[in-house]
């Protein structure tokens, strides 16, 4: 980047020793140069800012944040979903990772085959009563913090089924985001994942433990 | 399919085991006595029906005898099909297993047991196959209550909670 330099050679300033109004002007120009991110040349230029200029300099260069929100920002931009397709919704889930939707744009492309490496489970399809304990075990094996998305009507409310075989996912595990549809289009799943990102970024306290009154049940070594 | 006459002849050969021969819409069905199911299937196998295509259950509620088990047989050289049907009462829904003769019947008899509650005597491993092991009842029986887990939507959550109190 070409930078405008301030120095004696440019005819913009004079040595600081010349004093008076000239000196003030040099100092002011040097300060502005510093504020633009430039460096000063010459040995006898003032190398530091003071007072209001220093405040302004610091404010323009630092982003104040808390560690919590920085961590939440990092987490929410790199979920590792568990590859767990249960039925036809899984086809749409695959397509979400495919070239058209390209979930990798947001940093969620690392679908994991092991619950130990995942922090997001997308229940894509209908959950049968016989499958429920297995899903619950997978969810328990995921490391905290963890989130869950229930994708499609079957998983949220049993959809078109009202029979002995199925159970809605909320009955046996906490769900953060429900994505409606039968099956939801990849856009809808994308929207759901981005909703989850919003949740994690803006309101990291709204984890499942808080919502289900389970604070203090974390595993301790 | 055997034609109507052929079916009558087949039923005649089965003797007292055959209760009824039905030829309906091009489909041949022999209703047999549950006590003779093994010999009936063995006889039909010798007649060329060597492939047991399917075993499935039916609930004829409110008729009696209520439960039915169907064996679909196929003669692959003549491409000829025949169905063997037995009817079982609810009081004693027990029938001989044909798994020793037809290994393919293994899982299908387990399924009929699981869903309709028909007990196959002599089956090597009669357990539930589709429903969880600790499930109670046989869900495809007609008198099994329809509807599974009730779903609470946000809009009627308060009604639910009131009803529970």
Interface residues (C-beta under 8 A of the other chain):
Chain A: X129 X130 X157 X158 X161 X162 X163 X164 X165 X166 X167 X168 X171
Chain B: X130 X131 X132 X135 X139 X144 X146 X147 X148 X149 X151 X153
